[in-house]
């Protein structure tokens, strides 16, 4: 599954994504929950919590641009 950013907050945090294969919209919180549960469709992504408590998702670094969040 590949994700594309659909909406950002005023601070630049990506808050809504679109699954480019199905067209389904996915919220940041849903994506974080699925990543933390180990859902296979989200295996190319990781949730990261910054020191200020903000959690965001990013592609796991693997040298491939093919599965990066657009």
C-alpha angles and dihedrals in degrees: 000000000000124000129210124192112251102171138017131195122239088265093055097256111147104238106167129035135186123222099231092208099052103019090233117149116232126192122224091246092052091050092048091050092049092048092049091049090053095241106181094228088063097047092113092059137067134198115232126193116206123215090260090060097255113138121205136165130240139172115268107254108253103141093255121116089191094083100035121122106258 
